[in-house]
Amino acid sequence: MSSAALSRWSGNEMQRRVSKRYAAERRFKLLGLLAVGLSVAFLAFLLVTMLARGLGGLSATFLSGSDSTDPALAGVWGALKGSFLTILVTIALAFPIGVLSAVYLEEFARRNRWTDLIEVSINNLAAVPSIIFGLLGLAVFLNVLHLPRSAPLVGGLTLALMTMPVIVIAGRNAIKSVPPSIRDAALGVGASKMQVVFHHVLPLALPGILTGTIIGMARALGETAPLLMIGMRAFIAAPPQGITDPATVLPVQIFLWSDEVSRGFVEKTSAAIIVLLVFMLLMNGIAIYLRNRFERRW
Amino acid sequence: MSLTLALAAVLAIAAAAAYLGRNKAAGLRGGGARLNSLPSYHGGYVFLWAALPPLLLLAIWLPIHNALVEQAVSASPAGQQLPDFAMVREAILTEAREIATGQREAGFNPESAKLAPVYRSTMAHYAWIGGGLAILLALAGAAWALTRVRASFRARSGVERWVMGALVGASLIAILTTLGIVLSLLFESLRFFSMVPPAEFLFGTQWSPQMALRADQAGSSGAFGSLPLFWGTVFIGAIIAMVVAIPLGLMSAIFLTQYAPAKLRSVLKPALEILAGIPTVVYGYFAALTVAPAVRDIGINLGVGSASSESALAAGLVMGIMIIPLVSSMADDSIAAVPQSMRDGSLALGATRSETIKKVVLPAALPGVVGGVLLAVSRAIGETMIVVMAAGLAANLTLNPFESVTTVTTQIVQLLTGDQEFDSPKTLAAFALGLVLFVITLILNLIALRVVRKYREAYE
């Protein structure tokens, strides 16, 4: 083919080339749509399967009962209460510690070897596999400190160490996005550095911090592996009364029931998954609402 | 007096002292003095000095208290009659403690009822010492801080010093956690390696950690060659899952950033975020219940006789889908960071959009994408629940995706659940596996973060 033929737009040669390239363009776009569509279809398939299998298992006895060897009597209330107590311990520890260290790193820390070390630790902890935190909990909280096995206290401590880095990273981003003019104005009228942070910067950064915290808590709520390590997998027929009672949590309950061969438990497992997913969606929904309602663009 | 009571007393003293301090400062101001700090800061200063030292003392005292009580009870005449066998002894002591604190009515062992009053009296004895010390400290702190309330006193700086201490302390917890992970894994692993040589652990191909019941039984020593586990982990997490996640995640990111109209994007993006938020135990259940049987049937139809219902393929597929949102969002970030001018230049030369993406945008975004993929691999090999529920327990060195393989995380869960004896190589092996897993993910994360950061700097 000659170069003269190629530079003539109306020529057959050129038309064929152009249509070939346009076809490739359409194929590429379709491939992209297919990729997203496949992921979303999988999500839909998963949700529909769980709903179809589990909706029949949702009943008043299921929501108010505890674990039982008889599938007809088994319920999620005990596991739900265990989850609730565990998350309570987690939030009570991870939120203040996470916010305080975010404030320190973003507002006060001078750049030196120590703060670099803290930063590297936090970034790494955020990516450490969750099961490693379970090993830490087993070795330190159970074998060294002799805290009670299977208790929400130990589960909450372990999950707090796991979610703390998430809160620190979200908190630092939220604090960073508060414009320096706010700080300058407060400093200008004579506030101390501490007053600037706690009276002005922190309240403005709070929606962002809360969004990150809720997402971290949702992750902690769905976490299973570290809690298996510290023994929260025992058969527990009575709901826990306090944070030192033996307990199990909802995801672990799902895992335990999924191992049961009895046919009735297949329905129970799916029903428990529906309950768990409802809680996850609720928490993520609150986080998205907070982000849209309160987050300011400066 | 119990330690809880002492705690309440300390807080009450501190609150009362804070009230006095605040009033004293307010009085000074009423008398015409010009205060350096607001009265509430004076109150806060007094409160911190009255409350924090005794609280710290109580926190340190508590573990010492329990040890002292245990020792004193064992040394008492009733305690010396206890059987020597450690397990029975522990059980009786625990029961006695529970009876003494009113957590239970009566124990299974008759000795515990006899021991309970001894327990109660020694506990009260030591609680008096610890609680009394704490209250004295609270009173002393309150009195000292109250004498410092003067017009010229900089109470605010004093309060802020305490707050600064809290900030530093909170950020040190991250370092302590890292240190705790490294030390606990190292310590237990060293004990394991004193029983099993490291070379055998790292390069051996036989994995059967079952400990025999009798010492003379065949195969009583167990085999701890972890190579098949690491192969299984890499096979599922880094090969099968990535074959699914990289093309789908990358194409999703390209479609969402380059092609999708804003309205469609505002629906699809949250859907992907939901996919990322689903607990892994749900994925695991789905993999075991729905995907695994389908994969086995396909395998049998394809003529693979050894197709297992706990195949590597089922676990890897589901794990790949779990990773899609992560790959997609990392690719999204790095594509968005490619300067618009490069894209415009390519389009102005007459390239179509797909040609621009393939020849200009992707090569420019490649380091960011590679960093994202490394993070995804580290996430996948540390993932536990999907493989525990859908992959098998058989340690096979196989390339056949329809066969069953096992992974590091599956074996950690397997080794540490159920009856455990803490000194056996079986449980210690879990910590050695954890150590190797920790080191691998750490290295992957460090490389990934460095690659991503370097790439971002190149365009800023």
Interface residues (C-beta under 8 A of the other chain):
Chain A: R21 Y22 A24 E25 F28 K29 L31 G32 L33 L34 A35 V36 L38 S39 V40 F42 L43 L46 T49 M50 P96 I97 G98 L100 S101 V103 Y104 L105 F108 A109 L117 I118 S121 I122 N123 N124 L125 A127 V128 P129 S130 I131 I132 F133 L135 L136 L138 A139 V140 N143 L145 L161 M164 P165 V168 S192 M194 F198 I215 A218 R219 L221 G222 E223 T224 A225 L228 M229 R233 P251 V252 I254 F255 S258 V266 T269 I273 L276 L277 M280 L281 N284 I288
Chain B: P63 R156 E160 V163 M164 A166 L167 V168 G169 A170 S171 L172 I173 A174 I175 T177 T178 G180 I181 S184 L185 F187 E188 P247 L248 G249 L250 M251 S252 I254 F255 L256 Q258 Y259 A260 L268 P270 A271 L272 E273 I274 L275 G277 I278 P279 T280 V281 V282 G284 Y285 F286 A288 L289 T290 I321 I324 P325 T352 R353 S354 E355 I357 K358 L375 S378 R379 I381 G382 E383 T384 M385 V388 M389 T409 I412 V413 L416 T417 F422 A430 F431 G434 L437 F438 T441 L442 N445 L446 L449
